[in-house]
């Protein structure tokens, strides 16, 4: 459902937050999502809000990830805005809020202390 040249942007630094990195192209996005699934289990996925038009949609999602090795949780809310052309997703903007950044920082500190 994604265009080969999909642009997936995330509003945080992918070096500081490697599980939230931007991607350019389908293969890059596929690697990012597979890496995320390798490291985390998805404990819950709750759609909080959804709006859509002819070629654009926006959603807010509550996610709870569990780190497979450490068993520590990452409880976050993310906003997605997507655009499609000819039935394929061509652009997605993933926006992490301050709560996400704080949760991620606590999560990384926990893993580093481990």
C-alpha positions, 0 to 999 in steps of 0.5 A, spaced: 500 500 500 506 504 499 509 507 493 516 505 492 519 512 493 514 513 500 517 519 504 516 517 511 518 523 516 519 523 523 520 530 528 525 527 532 532 525 531 533 518 528 540 518 531 538 520 538 531 515 537 533 510 533 526 506 533 523 513 530 527 514 524 525 517 518 525 513 512 526 514 504 523 509 500 519 503 501 526 498 502 528 503 508 521 504 511 521 496 511 527 495 514 525 500 519 519 497 521 522 490 521 527 492 526 522 495 530 518 489 530 525 485 532 526 489 538 519 490 541 513 487 541 506 491 540 502 490 547 497 495 545 495 499 539 489 504 540 486 509 535 484 515 539 482 519 533 481 519 525 479 524 520 480 523 512 479 526 506 480 524 498 487 524 499 489 525 506 488 522 513 490 524 520 490 519 526 492 519 533 494 513 536 496 510 543 501 505 543 505 500 548 511 497 546 515 492 550 522 491 549 523 483 548 529 482 552 529 487 558 521 487 558 521 494 559 515 498 556 514 504 552 508 507 552 507 513 547 502 517 543 503 518 536 500 523 531 500 520 523 498 525 517 498 521 511 497 522 503 496 518 498 496 518 490 492 513 486 491 508 492 498 508 494 501 512 500 506 517 498 508 521 504 507 520 512 509 524 517 509 521 524 509 526 530 512 525 537 509 529 542 513 531 548 510 525 552 513 521 547 520 524 548 520 523 555 518 516 555 523 514 550 528 518 554 526 514 561 526 508 556 533 509 554 536 510 561 533 504 563 536 500 558 543 503 559 543 502 566 541 495 565 
